[in-house]
């Protein structure tokens, strides 16, 4: 037998993704080489940390958050924010509860400088909010950056320089020692200008980023950070923020976490360091990378609302915060009006949020699939029963509805859009719409019957059927009334008397085939008596199933009655709605009888 050839770096098709043999039952199912130039690229390097601890950790408290929407996010826009849009975004971030906000790159131009000055001079910054500004490690830029902060209550200067080997070799053509010296000199200049320009009213902080951390050798990243700390001299009451940016996401989130655990273990003066994570989403795993970095020792996350940012974006602060909320951890950020947050973000960025965006997209709490809809409906029903059994409201018990990780109501969404109906939908979704919007709890077999009617409609017309269209179709199919008086019988009034032997006699005034008629019958109840009365006009009807429920509470509450009948060989459901339960039952029989003659 010939051994398959394994090209350089490739996984043998008879091996799984980590190189172990995989049983093959059908050779035709094997994937073929793509033909793409994979040899141009190299894989990421693993971190030698055999006793890593982060996999056993859990996030039980919110990290510190920094929003960089006004700087990193704004720089990535086709049309950068106007001053009005920047202010709208800043005010939103404050309302949501962000306490650290990167507000600009003031040395990059007059627009950013003027915006920083405006929020300081207009008193727009709450006392407990720290603003941050970014600068490169050049003296004239550092001076201009510090000048923008005059009069601020709490402010941080964020300095960065490139430390990754490709930048050292290609962009700056400098040695490791020269690159480290740029960071050291820049830190010293920030301290000197802050001392010279800022008054005692400003609580001043410092942040340093070795750019790009994910491409920089770990030992060199540590060496540069230690050199910066030697200048800043962090101590009790004088922290330094060391931000380790994944400006380009290079590895799996697990390796990213390994890098953070290694740095957290090896930094001296760690107790005075705020270790910050700044992921980008080039591999599509920024959220996971951020969460695993926190598990590995990071204290703070930098990102943007909805993942705005260069290329594939910064890490998404909304998803991160809501992930915590869904696990019972307070994110300490208010997402309760998520549609307002989304609308404001779309206005400020002039970019739409995807309808499938986690937690905020138009469709993320919406189920079209029939099996999903059925499970959601049953979940809501179970929640109501569990709450009643415990003597509590639904909001007071643990959330447990299939396919919905959180209660949409907690982020300001109504239940109206939870289930929407198209050709993929089933009885559960349709039943949910009728119960949620019209308080009608259809019996299971009636759900099946009506779902076939809606299915025929979607198959014929295509697209989505709205709740309004579902209700209109339901009324037309089951609820003849004065405005829509179809069918052989229109019920006007009825009266029941009970004999001493328990026999009920029913007298019904109705219109039958256009003529006013009085129907009379007897039986062991009003429904049985009505079936006998129908026999007199040639309608052979037999009761198969009956159920009813009230539609609301109080003296004026209406009842809904559902009756399954065998009528002239057809099995059909009918429904009646009335404040009087007997009259509702008679209407349900009429509904079924009229449907049989359509």
C-alpha positions as CSV (number, residue, x, y, z in Angstrom):
1,X,0.0,0.0,0.0
2,X,1.4,3.4,-0.9
3,X,1.7,6.0,1.9
4,X,0.0,9.3,1.0
5,X,2.4,12.2,0.4
6,X,2.1,15.1,2.8
7,X,3.1,18.4,1.2
8,X,5.1,20.8,3.4
9,X,2.9,22.0,6.3
10,X,-0.3,20.3,4.9
11,X,-2.5,18.0,6.8
12,X,-2.7,14.6,5.2
13,X,-6.3,14.0,3.9
14,X,-6.4,10.8,5.9
15,X,-5.6,12.7,9.1
16,X,-7.7,15.1,11.1
17,X,-7.0,18.7,11.9
18,X,-4.4,18.0,14.5
19,X,-2.6,15.3,12.4
20,X,-4.1,12.1,13.9
21,X,-5.4,9.3,11.6
22,X,-9.0,9.6,10.8
23,X,-11.1,6.6,9.7
24,X,-12.1,6.8,6.1
25,X,-15.2,5.0,4.9
26,X,-15.6,6.5,1.5
27,X,-12.6,7.8,-0.4
28,X,-14.7,9.9,-2.7
29,X,-15.7,12.1,0.3
30,X,-12.1,13.3,0.9
31,X,-11.6,17.0,0.3
32,X,-9.1,17.9,-2.5
33,X,-6.3,20.5,-2.4
34,X,-7.6,24.0,-3.0
35,X,-4.9,25.1,-5.4
36,X,-4.4,28.3,-3.4
37,X,-0.8,29.5,-2.8
38,X,-0.6,28.3,0.9
39,X,3.2,28.2,0.8
40,X,3.3,32.0,0.9
41,X,2.1,31.9,4.6
42,X,3.4,30.6,7.8
43,X,1.6,29.4,10.9
44,X,1.6,31.1,14.2
45,X,4.1,30.1,16.9
46,X,2.9,28.3,20.0
47,X,3.8,29.6,23.5
48,X,5.8,27.3,25.8
49,X,3.6,27.4,28.9
50,X,2.9,23.8,29.8
51,X,1.2,24.7,33.2
52,X,-1.2,27.3,31.8
53,X,-4.1,28.0,34.2
54,X,-6.5,30.1,32.1
55,X,-8.5,27.1,30.7
56,X,-9.9,26.5,34.3
57,X,-10.8,30.1,34.9
58,X,-14.2,31.7,34.5
59,X,-15.1,35.4,34.1
60,X,-17.3,36.2,37.1
61,X,-16.9,40.0,37.2
62,X,-16.8,42.6,34.4
63,X,-13.4,43.8,33.3
64,X,-12.6,47.4,32.9
65,X,-13.8,48.7,29.5
66,X,-12.4,51.3,27.2
67,X,-14.4,52.4,24.2
68,X,-12.2,53.5,21.2
69,X,-15.2,54.3,19.0
70,X,-14.2,58.0,18.8
71,X,-10.6,57.2,17.8
72,X,-9.9,53.8,16.4
73,X,-13.5,53.4,15.2
74,X,-13.7,56.8,13.7
75,X,-10.4,56.5,11.9
76,X,-11.8,53.5,10.0
77,X,-14.8,55.2,8.6
78,X,-15.3,56.1,5.0
79,X,-16.8,59.4,6.1
80,X,-15.2,60.3,9.5
81,X,-17.6,61.6,12.1
82,X,-18.5,65.3,12.1
83,X,-18.2,67.1,15.4
84,X,-21.9,66.7,15.9
85,X,-21.8,63.0,15.3
86,X,-18.7,62.6,17.6
87,X,-20.6,64.4,20.4
88,X,-23.6,62.1,19.9
89,X,-21.4,59.1,20.2
90,X,-19.6,60.4,23.2
91,X,-22.9,61.2,25.0
92,X,-24.2,57.7,24.2
93,X,-21.1,56.0,25.6
94,X,-21.4,58.1,28.8
95,X,-25.1,57.2,29.1
96,X,-24.3,53.5,28.7
97,X,-21.8,53.7,31.6
98,X,-18.3,53.6,30.0
99,X,-15.8,55.1,32.4
100,X,-12.8,55.1,30.0
101,X,-13.3,56.6,26.6
102,X,-10.6,57.2,24.0
103,X,-11.8,60.4,22.4
104,X,-9.3,61.1,19.6
105,X,-5.9,61.5,18.1
106,X,-5.5,65.2,18.8
107,X,-2.1,65.6,17.1
108,X,-3.5,64.2,13.8
109,X,-5.4,67.3,12.9
110,X,-7.5,70.2,14.0
111,X,-10.8,68.3,14.0
112,X,-9.7,65.8,16.7
113,X,-7.9,68.5,18.7
114,X,-11.0,70.8,18.6
115,X,-13.3,68.0,19.7
116,X,-11.2,67.1,22.7
117,X,-11.1,70.8,23.7
118,X,-14.9,71.1,23.2
119,X,-15.9,68.3,25.6
120,X,-13.5,69.6,28.2
121,X,-14.5,73.2,27.9
122,X,-18.3,72.5,27.7
123,X,-18.2,70.3,30.8
124,X,-19.5,67.2,28.9
125,X,-17.2,64.8,30.8
126,X,-18.6,63.4,34.1
127,X,-16.2,63.5,37.0
128,X,-15.8,59.7,37.1
129,X,-15.0,59.3,33.4
130,X,-11.4,59.2,32.2
131,X,-10.8,60.4,28.6
132,X,-7.8,59.0,26.7
133,X,-5.9,60.4,23.7
134,X,-3.5,58.6,21.4
135,X,-0.1,59.8,20.2
136,X,2.9,58.5,18.4
137,X,6.3,58.7,20.1
138,X,7.5,62.0,18.5
139,X,8.1,65.1,20.6
140,X,6.0,67.6,18.7
141,X,3.1,65.2,18.6
142,X,3.3,64.4,22.3
143,X,3.4,68.1,23.2
144,X,0.3,68.8,21.0
145,X,-1.5,65.8,22.6
146,X,-0.9,66.9,26.1
147,X,-2.0,70.5,25.3
148,X,-5.4,69.1,24.2
149,X,-6.0,67.8,27.8
150,X,-5.6,71.2,29.7
151,X,-8.4,71.5,32.2
152,X,-9.5,67.8,32.1
153,X,-10.5,66.2,35.4
154,X,-9.2,62.7,34.5
155,X,-7.0,62.0,31.4
156,X,-4.7,59.4,30.0
157,X,-2.1,59.7,27.2
158,X,-1.8,56.6,25.2
159,X,1.6,56.2,23.5
160,X,2.5,53.5,21.0
161,X,5.4,52.5,18.8
162,X,6.0,49.5,16.5
163,X,7.9,46.7,18.0
164,X,7.1,43.8,15.7
165,X,10.0,42.4,13.6
166,X,8.4,43.1,10.2
167,X,8.0,46.8,11.2
168,X,11.6,46.9,12.6
169,X,12.9,45.5,9.4
170,X,10.7,46.9,6.7
171,X,9.2,50.2,8.0
172,X,11.7,51.7,10.5
173,X,14.8,49.7,9.7
174,X,15.9,49.8,13.3
175,X,17.4,47.4,15.8
176,X,15.6,46.1,18.9
177,X,17.6,48.5,21.0
178,X,16.6,51.5,18.9
179,X,12.9,50.5,19.0
180,X,13.0,50.1,22.7
181,X,14.7,53.5,23.1
182,X,11.8,55.1,21.1
183,X,9.4,53.8,23.7
184,X,11.6,54.9,26.6
185,X,12.1,58.4,25.2
186,X,8.4,58.8,24.4
187,X,7.4,57.9,27.9
188,X,9.8,60.4,29.3
189,X,8.5,63.1,27.0
190,X,4.9,62.4,28.0
191,X,5.9,62.8,31.7
192,X,7.8,66.0,31.1
193,X,5.0,67.7,29.1
194,X,2.3,66.6,31.5
195,X,4.3,68.1,34.3
196,X,4.9,71.3,32.4
197,X,1.4,71.8,30.8
198,X,-1.2,70.2,33.0
199,X,-2.4,71.7,36.2
200,X,-3.1,70.0,39.6
201,X,-6.8,69.7,38.7
202,X,-5.9,66.9,36.2
203,X,-5.6,63.3,37.5
204,X,-3.1,62.1,34.8
205,X,-2.5,58.6,33.7
206,X,-0.3,56.8,31.1
207,X,-0.8,53.9,28.7
208,X,1.8,52.2,26.5
209,X,1.2,49.8,23.6
210,X,3.9,47.7,21.9
211,X,2.6,47.5,18.3
212,X,1.9,44.8,17.1
213,X,2.0,42.6,20.2
214,X,0.7,39.5,18.5
215,X,3.7,39.7,16.0
216,X,6.3,40.7,18.5
217,X,8.6,38.2,20.2
218,X,7.3,37.6,23.7
219,X,10.6,38.2,25.4
220,X,11.2,41.4,23.5
221,X,7.6,42.7,24.2
222,X,8.4,42.1,27.9
223,X,11.7,43.8,27.7
224,X,10.2,47.0,26.1
225,X,7.3,47.1,28.6
226,X,9.8,46.7,31.5
227,X,11.9,49.5,30.1
228,X,8.8,51.8,29.9
229,X,7.8,50.9,33.5
230,X,11.3,51.8,34.6
231,X,10.7,55.3,33.4
232,X,7.1,55.7,34.6
233,X,7.8,53.8,37.9
234,X,4.4,52.4,38.7
235,X,3.6,52.0,42.4
236,X,0.6,52.2,44.8
237,X,-1.7,54.9,43.5
238,X,0.3,55.3,40.3
239,X,-0.7,52.5,37.8
240,X,0.5,52.1,34.3
241,X,-1.7,50.6,31.6
242,X,0.1,48.2,29.4
243,X,-2.0,47.5,26.3
244,X,-1.1,44.5,24.2
245,X,-2.8,45.0,20.9
246,X,-3.7,42.3,18.4
247,X,-3.7,44.9,15.7
248,X,-3.7,42.1,13.3
249,X,-5.2,38.9,14.6
250,X,-2.7,36.1,13.9
251,X,-3.5,33.0,16.0
252,X,-6.2,31.0,17.6
253,X,-7.8,32.6,20.7
254,X,-6.1,29.9,22.9
255,X,-2.6,31.0,21.8
256,X,-3.6,34.6,22.3
257,X,-4.5,33.7,25.9
258,X,-1.2,31.9,26.3
259,X,0.6,35.1,25.4
260,X,-1.3,37.0,28.0
261,X,-0.8,34.5,30.7
262,X,3.0,34.5,29.9
263,X,3.1,38.3,30.1
264,X,1.1,38.5,33.2
265,X,3.3,35.9,35.0
266,X,6.6,37.6,33.9
267,X,5.9,41.3,34.3
268,X,7.6,42.8,37.4
269,X,5.4,45.2,39.4
270,X,2.4,43.3,38.1
271,X,0.2,44.6,41.0
272,X,0.6,48.1,39.7
273,X,0.0,47.2,36.0
274,X,-3.4,47.3,34.3
275,X,-3.0,44.7,31.6
276,X,-5.2,45.7,28.6
277,X,-6.3,43.6,25.6
278,X,-7.0,45.2,22.3
279,X,-8.1,42.6,19.8
280,X,-9.0,43.0,16.1
281,X,-11.1,40.6,14.2
282,X,-8.9,39.6,11.2
283,X,-9.6,35.8,11.9
284,X,-13.1,36.4,13.1
285,X,-12.4,35.4,16.6
286,X,-11.8,38.7,18.4
287,X,-14.6,38.2,21.0
288,X,-13.2,34.8,21.9
289,X,-9.6,36.2,22.0
290,X,-10.7,39.0,24.4
291,X,-12.6,36.6,26.7
292,X,-9.8,34.1,26.9
293,X,-7.3,37.0,27.5
294,X,-9.3,38.1,30.5
295,X,-9.3,34.5,31.7
296,X,-5.5,34.5,31.3
297,X,-5.0,37.6,33.4
298,X,-5.9,40.7,31.4
299,X,-7.7,43.4,33.4
300,X,-9.2,45.6,30.7
301,X,-10.7,45.4,27.2
302,X,-10.5,48.0,24.5
303,X,-13.0,47.8,21.6
304,X,-15.8,49.5,19.7
305,X,-19.6,49.2,19.7
306,X,-20.7,46.5,17.2
307,X,-17.1,45.8,16.2
308,X,-16.4,49.0,14.3
309,X,-12.8,49.5,13.3
310,X,-10.1,49.0,10.7
311,X,-10.4,46.1,8.2
312,X,-12.5,43.5,9.9
313,X,-13.0,45.7,13.0
314,X,-12.1,46.0,16.6
315,X,-13.5,43.6,19.1
316,X,-17.2,44.1,19.7
317,X,-18.0,45.6,23.1
318,X,-21.7,45.0,22.7
319,X,-21.3,41.3,22.2
320,X,-18.7,41.0,25.0
321,X,-20.9,42.9,27.5
322,X,-24.1,40.9,26.5
323,X,-22.2,37.6,26.7
324,X,-21.5,38.4,30.4
325,X,-25.1,39.4,31.0
326,X,-26.4,36.2,29.4
327,X,-24.3,34.3,32.0
328,X,-25.6,36.2,35.0
329,X,-22.6,38.6,35.3
330,X,-23.3,42.3,35.4
331,X,-21.4,43.9,32.5
332,X,-21.7,47.3,34.4
333,X,-22.7,48.7,31.0
334,X,-26.4,49.4,30.3
335,X,-27.6,47.6,27.1
336,X,-31.3,47.8,28.1
337,X,-32.2,50.0,25.1
338,X,-30.2,48.2,22.5
339,X,-32.2,49.6,19.5
340,X,-31.4,53.1,20.6
341,X,-27.7,52.1,20.9
342,X,-27.8,50.6,17.4
343,X,-29.6,53.6,15.8
344,X,-27.2,56.1,17.4
345,X,-24.2,54.0,16.2
346,X,-25.6,53.8,12.7
347,X,-26.1,57.5,12.6
348,X,-22.7,58.4,14.0
349,X,-20.8,55.8,11.8
350,X,-23.1,56.0,8.8
351,X,-22.9,52.3,8.6
352,X,-25.7,49.7,9.1
353,X,-25.6,47.0,11.7
354,X,-26.0,43.5,10.2
355,X,-29.5,42.0,10.9
356,X,-27.8,38.9,12.2
357,X,-25.5,40.8,14.6
358,X,-25.5,39.1,18.0
359,X,-28.0,40.6,20.5
360,X,-28.7,43.8,18.4
361,X,-29.5,42.7,14.8
362,X,-33.1,43.0,13.6
363,X,-33.4,39.2,13.2
364,X,-31.4,37.8,16.1
365,X,-34.5,37.0,18.3
366,X,-36.5,35.9,15.3
367,X,-37.3,32.3,14.4
368,X,-38.6,31.3,11.0
369,X,-37.9,27.5,11.4
370,X,-40.9,25.5,12.4
371,X,-39.1,23.4,15.0
372,X,-37.5,26.4,16.5
373,X,-40.9,28.2,16.7
374,X,-42.5,25.2,18.4
375,X,-39.7,25.0,21.0
376,X,-39.9,28.7,21.7
377,X,-43.6,28.6,22.2
378,X,-43.4,25.7,24.5
379,X,-40.6,27.5,26.4
380,X,-42.8,30.5,27.0
381,X,-45.6,28.3,28.1
382,X,-43.4,26.4,30.5
383,X,-42.0,29.7,32.0
384,X,-45.5,30.8,32.7
385,X,-46.4,27.5,34.4
386,X,-43.2,27.5,36.4
387,X,-43.7,31.0,37.6
388,X,-47.3,30.4,38.6
389,X,-46.2,27.3,40.6
390,X,-43.7,29.3,42.5
391,X,-46.0,32.2,43.1
392,X,-43.8,34.5,41.1
393,X,-43.8,36.5,37.9
394,X,-42.0,35.3,34.8
395,X,-39.4,38.0,35.3
396,X,-38.5,36.6,38.8
397,X,-37.5,33.1,37.7
398,X,-34.5,31.8,35.8
399,X,-34.8,32.4,32.1
400,X,-35.1,29.1,30.2
401,X,-36.6,29.4,26.7
402,X,-35.1,27.3,23.9
403,X,-33.2,29.3,21.2
404,X,-33.3,32.5,23.1
405,X,-30.1,33.0,25.2
406,X,-31.7,36.1,26.9
407,X,-35.1,37.6,27.3
408,X,-35.5,40.0,24.4
409,X,-37.5,42.3,26.7
410,X,-34.3,42.9,28.8
411,X,-32.8,44.8,25.9
412,X,-35.9,46.7,25.0
413,X,-37.2,44.4,22.4
414,X,-40.9,43.3,22.3
415,X,-42.0,39.7,21.7
416,X,-43.7,40.7,18.4
417,X,-40.8,39.8,16.2
418,X,-39.6,36.7,18.1
419,X,-41.5,34.4,15.7
420,X,-42.1,35.3,12.1
421,X,-43.7,33.0,9.6
422,X,-42.5,32.0,6.1
423,X,-42.4,28.8,4.1
424,X,-40.0,27.2,6.6
425,X,-42.3,27.8,9.5
426,X,-44.5,25.3,11.3
427,X,-47.5,25.2,13.6
428,X,-45.5,26.4,16.7
429,X,-44.7,29.7,15.1
430,X,-48.2,30.4,13.9
431,X,-49.6,29.3,17.3
432,X,-47.2,31.6,19.1
433,X,-48.3,34.7,17.0
434,X,-52.0,33.9,17.7
435,X,-51.3,33.5,21.5
436,X,-48.9,36.4,21.9
437,X,-50.9,38.9,19.8
438,X,-54.5,37.7,20.2
439,X,-54.5,35.5,23.4
440,X,-55.7,32.4,21.5
441,X,-54.1,29.2,22.7
442,X,-55.0,26.8,19.9
443,X,-55.2,23.0,20.7
444,X,-52.4,21.1,19.1
445,X,-54.5,19.5,16.3
446,X,-56.0,22.8,15.5
447,X,-52.5,24.3,15.2
448,X,-51.7,21.6,12.7
449,X,-54.8,22.3,10.7
450,X,-54.3,26.1,10.5
451,X,-50.5,25.7,9.8
452,X,-51.4,23.8,6.6
453,X,-53.6,26.8,5.5
454,X,-50.7,29.2,6.1
455,X,-48.2,26.8,4.5
456,X,-50.4,26.8,1.4
457,X,-50.4,30.6,1.4
458,X,-46.6,30.9,1.7
459,X,-46.0,28.2,-0.9
460,X,-48.4,30.0,-3.3
461,X,-47.2,33.6,-2.6
462,X,-43.7,33.2,-1.3
463,X,-41.9,35.4,1.2
464,X,-42.9,36.1,4.8
465,X,-46.4,36.1,6.2
466,X,-46.8,39.0,8.7
467,X,-48.7,38.6,12.0
468,X,-51.4,40.9,10.5
469,X,-51.7,38.6,7.5
470,X,-51.9,35.5,9.8
471,X,-54.7,37.1,11.9
472,X,-56.6,38.1,8.7
473,X,-56.3,34.6,7.3
474,X,-57.4,33.1,10.7
475,X,-60.5,35.4,10.9
476,X,-61.4,34.6,7.3
477,X,-61.1,30.8,7.9
478,X,-62.7,30.5,11.4
479,X,-64.5,33.6,12.5
480,X,-67.6,34.5,10.4
481,X,-69.1,37.7,11.8
482,X,-71.4,40.6,10.8
483,X,-68.7,42.1,8.6
484,X,-67.7,38.7,7.1
485,X,-70.9,36.6,7.3
486,X,-69.9,33.6,5.2
487,X,-71.3,30.1,5.6
488,X,-74.8,28.5,5.9
489,X,-75.5,29.6,9.5
490,X,-75.4,33.0,11.2
491,X,-76.1,32.7,14.9
492,X,-78.2,35.5,16.5
493,X,-79.3,34.3,19.9
494,X,-79.9,31.2,22.0
495,X,-81.6,30.1,25.2
496,X,-81.2,26.9,27.3
497,X,-83.5,25.4,29.8
498,X,-82.8,22.3,32.0
499,X,-85.4,19.8,32.9
500,X,-85.6,18.1,36.2
501,X,-84.0,15.0,34.8
502,X,-80.9,17.0,33.7
503,X,-81.8,17.2,30.0
504,X,-80.9,20.5,28.4
505,X,-83.3,22.0,25.7
506,X,-81.7,24.6,23.4
507,X,-83.6,27.1,21.3
508,X,-81.5,29.0,18.8
509,X,-82.5,31.9,16.6
510,X,-80.4,31.9,13.5
511,X,-80.2,32.7,9.8
512,X,-79.9,29.4,7.8
513,X,-79.2,29.6,4.1
514,X,-80.5,33.2,4.1
515,X,-83.8,32.5,5.9
516,X,-84.6,33.3,9.6
517,X,-85.0,30.0,11.4
518,X,-85.5,28.7,15.0
519,X,-83.6,25.6,15.8
520,X,-84.5,23.4,18.7
521,X,-82.8,20.4,20.2
522,X,-82.2,18.5,23.4
523,X,-79.2,16.7,24.9
524,X,-77.0,16.3,28.0
525,X,-75.6,19.8,27.5
526,X,-75.9,22.9,25.2
527,X,-73.5,21.5,22.6
528,X,-75.2,18.1,22.5
529,X,-78.5,19.9,22.1
530,X,-77.2,22.0,19.3
531,X,-76.0,19.0,17.4
532,X,-79.5,17.5,17.6
533,X,-80.9,20.8,16.4
534,X,-78.6,20.8,13.4
535,X,-79.9,17.3,12.5
536,X,-83.2,18.9,11.7
537,X,-81.7,20.9,8.9
538,X,-79.7,18.0,7.4
539,X,-76.3,18.6,9.1
540,X,-74.7,15.5,10.5
541,X,-72.2,16.7,13.1
542,X,-70.5,14.8,15.9
543,X,-68.3,16.2,18.7
544,X,-64.7,14.9,18.7
545,X,-62.9,17.3,21.0
546,X,-63.6,20.4,23.0
547,X,-61.5,22.9,25.0
548,X,-61.9,26.5,26.2
549,X,-60.0,29.2,28.1
550,X,-60.5,32.7,29.2
551,X,-58.6,35.4,27.2
552,X,-58.1,37.8,30.0
553,X,-59.0,38.4,33.6
554,X,-61.9,40.3,35.1
555,X,-65.7,40.4,34.9
556,X,-65.7,41.4,31.2
557,X,-63.3,38.7,30.1
558,X,-64.0,36.8,27.0
559,X,-63.8,33.1,26.5
560,X,-62.5,31.2,23.5
561,X,-64.0,27.8,22.7
562,X,-62.4,25.3,20.3
563,X,-64.5,22.4,19.0
564,X,-63.3,19.6,16.7
565,X,-66.2,18.0,14.8
566,X,-66.8,15.3,12.3
567,X,-69.2,16.9,9.8
568,X,-70.6,14.9,6.9
569,X,-67.4,12.9,6.9
570,X,-65.0,15.8,7.3
571,X,-63.0,16.5,10.5
572,X,-62.8,20.2,11.1
573,X,-62.1,22.7,13.9
574,X,-64.2,25.7,14.8
575,X,-63.6,28.6,17.2
576,X,-66.0,30.8,19.0
577,X,-65.2,33.9,21.1
578,X,-67.8,35.5,23.5
579,X,-68.1,36.8,27.0
580,X,-70.6,33.9,27.6
581,X,-69.0,30.5,27.5
582,X,-72.1,28.7,26.2
583,X,-72.5,31.2,23.4
584,X,-68.8,30.9,22.6
585,X,-69.2,27.1,22.3
586,X,-72.2,27.5,20.0
587,X,-70.2,29.9,17.8
588,X,-67.4,27.3,17.7
589,X,-69.8,24.7,16.3
590,X,-71.2,27.2,13.8
591,X,-67.6,28.0,12.8
592,X,-66.8,24.3,12.0
593,X,-70.2,23.8,10.3
594,X,-69.8,26.8,8.0
595,X,-66.2,25.7,7.1
596,X,-67.5,22.3,6.1
597,X,-69.9,23.9,3.5
598,X,-67.3,26.3,2.0
